[in-house]
């Protein structure tokens, strides 16, 4: 939808369907901005197009799982 859109989508566990349906709640950011918010994303930069991951927090650790399967993503 935007020439600078690289396809990444970052959502929060608090985002509701109603919230996401309102385009005014969306913003285009560069990768550096997202990295400043959550440095744990660094290893996923080169993941294949279409990869759907969920960032998990467990025992003070952060890791990614594949959203559809729940399988841990080894980066």
DOKOLLO-505146 format. One record per atom (N, C-alpha, C): residue in one letter; x, y, z. Coordinates in pm, whole numbers, plus 32768, in hexadecimal, padded with zeros to 4 digits. Layout:
BEGIN
aXYZ ...
//
This chain:
BEGIN
x80517F898000 x800080008000 x8056807E8000 x80D380708022 x812D80E1802C x81B180B97FEC x81EC81117F9D x826780F17F55 x82D980CA7FB2 x82DA80FF802C x834780DC8089 x8323806680E3 x82AF802B80CE x82827FBA811F x82D07F3E80F7 x83177F028157 x83657E8A813A x831A7E0A815E x829F7E198190 x824E7DA381AC x824B7D76823C x82A77DA7828E x82A77D80831A x822D7DB78360 x81F37D6783B9 x81847D92840E x81A57D69849D x81A07DC784F7 x81B87DAB8585 x813A7DCC85D0 x81057D698614 x808A7D788661 x80A67D5A86F3 x804F7D8B8747 x805C7D7687D7 x7FEE7D188807 x80077CD88877 x7FA27C7F88B1 x7F277CCC88E0 x7F327D4F88EC x7EBF7D9F8916 x7E707DD988A0 x7E9F7DC38825 x7E587DF587B0 x7DDA7DA28797 x7D677DE3879A x7CE97D9D877F x7CC97DA586EA x7C6C7D5386BC x7C417D598630 x7C0A7DE4860E x7BBC7E1C8668 x7B857EA28650 x7BF47F098641 x7C577F028697 x7CC77F5F8691 x7D117F52860C x7D297ED685E2 x7D747EBE8567 x7D257EE184EA x7CA27EE284F1 x7C517F05847D x7C527F9B845F x7C7F7FEB84BD x7C85807C84AB x7D0F80A18477 x7D1A80C383F7 x7D9A80E183B9 x7DE3815583FB x7D9A81AC843F x7DDC821C8482 x7E3181EE84F9 x7E2181718522 x7E72813A858E x7EF78101855C x7F0C810284DA x7F8580C9849F x7FE981388481 x806881138481 x80D281728460 x814281278419 x817F816883B8 x81F2812F8372 x826F816083BB x82C4810183E2 x834081238429 x83B580DF83E4 x842B811483F8 x849F80CD83C5 x84C980618428 x8519800483F8 x85447F928448 x85887FBF84C9 x85D8802A84C2 x8620805B8536 x85C4808585A7 x855380C08584 x84F280E985E9 x84BA80708631 x8497800A85E5 x84607F908622 x84CB7F4C8678 x85477F4C8647 x85B57F108693 x85C97F598718 x85BC7FDC8719 x85C880288796 x855C7FFF87FA x84E47FE487C8 x84767FBA881F x848D7F2C8853 x84BA7ED187FA x84CC7E458820 x85487E0B87DB x85BD7E15881B x86397DE287DF x86387D4D87BF x85DF7D0087FB x85D97C7087E0 x85B97C508750 x858B7CB28702 x85687C988676 x85E17C8C861A x86557CB68647 x86CC7CB985F1 x86E27C3985A0 x86D87BC185DB x86F67B48858E x868E7B248523 x861A7B648524 x85B47B3C84C3 x85B87B8E8443 x86127BEF843A x86167C4A83C7 x861A7C018341 x86667B978337 x86777B5082B8 x861D7AD682A8 x85B57ACC82FA x85587A5B82EC x85117A668265 x84E779F5822C x84A379F881A9 x841F7A4681AE x83FC7A7F813E x837C7AC5812F x830B7A668155 x82AD7A9781A3 x823A7A4881CC x824C7A018251 x82C37A0A828B x82DA79CB830C x82817A0D8375 x823B79BE83C3 x81E079F18429 x821279C084B0 x824A7A1C84FF x828679F9857F x823F7A3F85F1 x824B7A038667 x82197A3F86E2 x828D7A458744 x82A27ABB877E x830A7ACB87E3 x82D17A9E8869 x83177A4188A9 x82EB7A088928 x83477A398998 x830D7A478A0F x83577A6B8A87 x834379F98AEB x83B279C18B19 x83A879528B79 x842379528BD2 x840E79598C54 x847D79568CB5 x84E879BC8C93 x84BE7A388C7B x851C7AA68C5E x85647A968BD7 x85397A378B84 x85777A218B01 x85127A418A94 x85457A6E8A22 x84F27A8A89AC x851D7A2D893C x84BC79F988F4 x84D979A48881 x846179A88823 x8478797F87A8 x840D797D8744 x83DC78F0872D x835978E68713 x831D786886E6 x82D378868663 x82C4781F8611 x8273782D859A x81E1783585C8 x819D789D859F x811778B985D1 x80B6784685B9 x80B9780B8544 x805877A28523 x80707721856F x80EF76FE8589 x810C767B85C3 x813676838656 x816476F78682 x819977038709 x822576CC8717 x825D769A86A8 x82E4766186AA x834976D286BE x83AD76B88714 x8414771C872D x8465773586AF x847E77B38694 x84CB77DB861F x855D77E58649 x85B27794860C x864177968629 x868177FD85CB x86B978648607 x86F478D085B6 x878A78CA85B9 
//
